[in-house]
Amino acid sequence: MLKIFAYPLSLIYFVFFGLTLVIFHPIQWISIHVFGYQAHKKSVDYLNLGLMACMHILGTRYSFKNAFDIPKGKPIIIVSNHQSMNDIPPIIWFLRRHHPKFISKKELGKGIPSVSFNLRHGGSVLINRKDPRQSIKAISDFADRIDQNNWAAVIFPEGTRSRDGNPKPFKRKGLETLMNKIPEAIVVPLSIENSWKTLKYGKFPMGLGAHIKLMVHQPQTIKADKLSQQIDQIEKQIHDQISHS
């Protein structure tokens, strides 16, 4: 019965979702070309708040729990599980003071109003998953940019989305590259729950009534001499939160 209601609500959602992307595309262009980075960053923040508001049409709710003080004025590496594209807006909005930038597949760099523009011009990096050498070089250059600007790099080490909410093992190379290139960075593990439920029927209709929860874990400094063990601990911490929810 709930799925029946999902069809008309999904149509309404996609109308408002599309309008939000189309409206903010020229706003981003004007912001970055006329006013500079800070104005563009602000436009991206409110774009993602708008995308979250669109999800309310589907009965989606958000909870953000951050009991820890994430330092400002230092580079950050946010390490998160990945359940759907709907993970992205709450990360950008709730952690906006840290200027989150993403490692994304190159296919997202074109064809999507607002989203592709931000990925190309907002400080994120686009990688070719079929070319590991290019990917590592791009992530290394990205790490330098994060370090120089004291931004937050967001990485999803699972490599692909979990379509049923069950965590996937980390693919470690990208995370290792970031941690080795920015040894003074603060690592912030992040668990995301229930985002997959927004796509539990596939791309259409959208799932209704999802309660997307974001949980920030204890920030930690990088232990260069125990990097492998530290990544093991981060992976377990993120996945245990999901497994026990």
C-alpha positions in Angstrom: 0.0 0.0 0.0 2.8 2.4 0.9 4.4 1.8 -2.5 1.2 2.9 -4.2 1.5 6.3 -2.6 5.2 6.4 -3.5 4.4 6.9 -7.2 2.6 10.2 -7.1 4.8 11.6 -4.3 7.9 10.6 -6.3 6.6 12.5 -9.3 6.1 15.6 -7.2 9.5 15.1 -5.6 11.3 14.9 -9.0 9.6 18.1 -10.2 10.9 20.0 -7.2 14.3 18.2 -7.3 14.8 19.2 -10.9 13.7 22.7 -10.4 16.2 23.1 -7.5 19.0 21.9 -9.6 18.1 24.1 -12.6 17.6 27.2 -10.4 20.9 26.8 -8.5 23.0 26.2 -11.6 23.1 29.8 -12.8 23.3 31.0 -9.2 26.5 28.9 -8.8 27.9 30.2 -12.1 27.3 33.8 -11.1 28.6 33.3 -7.6 31.9 31.8 -8.6 32.6 34.0 -11.7 31.5 37.3 -10.2 31.9 37.0 -6.4 34.5 34.2 -5.9 34.9 31.0 -3.9 33.1 32.0 -0.7 29.9 33.1 -2.5 30.0 29.9 -4.5 30.4 27.8 -1.4 27.4 29.5 0.2 25.3 28.8 -2.9 26.3 25.1 -2.7 25.3 25.0 0.9 21.9 26.3 0.2 21.5 24.1 -2.9 22.0 21.1 -0.7 19.6 22.4 2.0 17.1 22.8 -0.8 17.7 19.2 -2.0 17.1 18.0 1.6 13.9 20.0 1.7 12.7 18.2 -1.5 13.2 14.9 0.3 10.6 16.0 2.9 8.0 15.5 0.2 8.8 11.7 0.6 8.5 11.9 4.4 12.3 11.7 4.7 13.7 12.9 8.1 17.3 13.7 9.1 19.2 13.3 12.3 22.7 14.5 12.8 24.6 13.6 16.0 28.0 15.2 16.6 29.0 15.1 20.2 32.6 15.9 19.3 34.4 19.2 18.6 35.9 18.9 15.0 38.8 21.4 14.9 38.6 24.3 12.5 41.7 25.7 10.7 43.1 22.2 10.0 42.6 19.8 7.1 39.9 17.2 7.7 39.4 13.7 6.2 35.8 12.6 6.6 35.6 8.8 6.2 32.1 7.5 5.6 30.1 4.5 4.5 28.0 5.1 1.4 24.3 4.0 0.9 22.9 6.4 -1.8 23.4 9.7 -3.5 21.2 11.1 -0.8 24.1 10.8 1.6 25.7 13.9 -0.1 23.3 16.8 0.8 23.3 16.2 4.6 27.1 15.9 4.6 27.5 19.2 2.8 24.8 21.0 4.9 25.6 19.7 8.4 29.3 19.9 8.0 29.4 23.0 5.9 31.7 24.9 8.3 34.4 22.5 7.3 34.0 23.0 3.5 33.5 19.3 2.5 34.9 18.3 -0.9 34.3 14.9 -2.6 36.2 12.2 -4.4 33.7 11.3 -7.2 33.7 9.2 -10.4 34.3 11.2 -13.5 30.9 10.4 -15.0 29.3 12.7 -12.5 31.3 15.6 -13.8 28.9 16.2 -16.7 25.2 16.2 -17.5 23.7 17.0 -14.1 22.7 20.6 -13.5 24.3 22.2 -10.4 25.9 18.9 -9.2 28.3 18.5 -12.1 29.2 22.2 -12.0 30.0 22.0 -8.3 32.1 18.9 -8.8 34.1 20.6 -11.5 34.5 24.0 -10.0 34.0 23.7 -6.2 37.2 22.0 -5.2 36.3 18.3 -5.5 38.1 15.7 -7.6 36.8 13.5 -10.4 38.5 10.1 -10.9 38.5 7.4 -13.5 37.8 4.2 -11.7 39.1 2.2 -14.7 42.5 3.9 -14.5 44.0 3.3 -11.0 47.2 5.3 -11.8 45.2 8.4 -12.8 42.9 8.0 -9.8 45.8 7.9 -7.3 47.5 10.9 -9.0 44.2 12.9 -8.9 43.6 12.0 -5.2 47.2 13.0 -4.4 46.7 16.4 -6.1 43.3 16.7 -4.3 45.0 16.1 -1.0 47.4 19.0 -1.6 44.4 21.2 -2.3 42.7 20.1 0.9 45.9 20.7 2.9 46.5 24.2 1.5 43.0 25.4 2.1 42.2 23.5 5.4 39.1 22.0 3.8 37.5 18.6 4.5 38.1 15.7 2.1 35.1 13.3 2.0 35.9 9.7 1.0 33.7 6.7 0.7 36.2 3.8 1.0 33.6 1.2 0.2 34.0 2.3 -3.4 30.3 1.8 -4.3 27.0 2.3 -2.7 25.4 -0.4 -0.4 21.9 -0.9 -1.9 20.6 -2.8 1.1 22.3 -0.9 3.9 24.8 -3.7 4.7 28.3 -2.3 4.9 30.9 -3.2 2.3 34.6 -3.8 3.0 36.9 -0.8 2.5 39.0 -0.4 -0.6 41.9 1.2 1.2 44.2 2.7 -1.4 42.5 6.1 -1.8 42.2 6.6 2.0 45.8 5.6 2.5 46.9 8.1 -0.1 45.0 10.9 1.6 46.3 10.0 5.1 49.9 9.7 3.8 49.7 13.0 1.9 48.1 15.0 4.8 49.7 13.5 7.9 48.6 16.5 10.0 44.9 16.1 9.1 42.2 15.2 11.5 40.3 12.0 10.5 36.6 12.1 11.2 34.7 8.7 10.9 31.1 9.1 9.9 28.3 6.5 9.9 25.2 7.0 7.7 22.1 4.9 8.2 18.9 4.4 6.3 19.8 6.5 3.2 19.5 3.3 1.1 15.8 3.2 2.0 15.1 6.2 -0.2 16.0 3.9 -3.2 14.7 0.6 -1.9 12.4 0.2 -4.9 15.1 1.3 -7.4 15.2 4.6 -9.1 11.4 4.9 -9.3 9.3 5.2 -7.2 11.3 6.6 -4.3 11.1 5.0 -0.9 8.9 6.9 1.7 9.5 7.7 5.3 13.2 7.1 5.6 15.0 8.4 8.7 18.5 9.2 7.5 20.9 9.3 10.5 24.4 10.7 10.5 26.7 9.9 13.4 30.1 11.6 13.8 32.6 9.5 15.7 35.6 10.7 17.7 38.0 12.7 15.6 41.5 11.3 15.6 45.0 12.3 14.5 46.8 10.1 11.9 49.1 7.5 13.3 51.6 7.2 10.4 53.4 4.2 11.9 50.2 2.3 12.5 48.2 3.3 9.4 46.8 -0.1 8.5 45.6 -0.8 12.1 44.1 2.7 12.3 42.1 2.1 9.1 40.9 -1.3 10.4 39.7 0.5 13.5 37.9 3.3 11.6 36.2 0.7 9.3 35.0 -1.3 12.3 33.8 1.8 14.1 31.7 3.0 11.1 30.3 -0.4 10.4 29.5 -1.3 14.0 27.3 1.7 14.3 25.3 0.6 11.3 25.2 -3.1 12.3 23.9 -2.3 15.8 21.2 0.2 14.7 
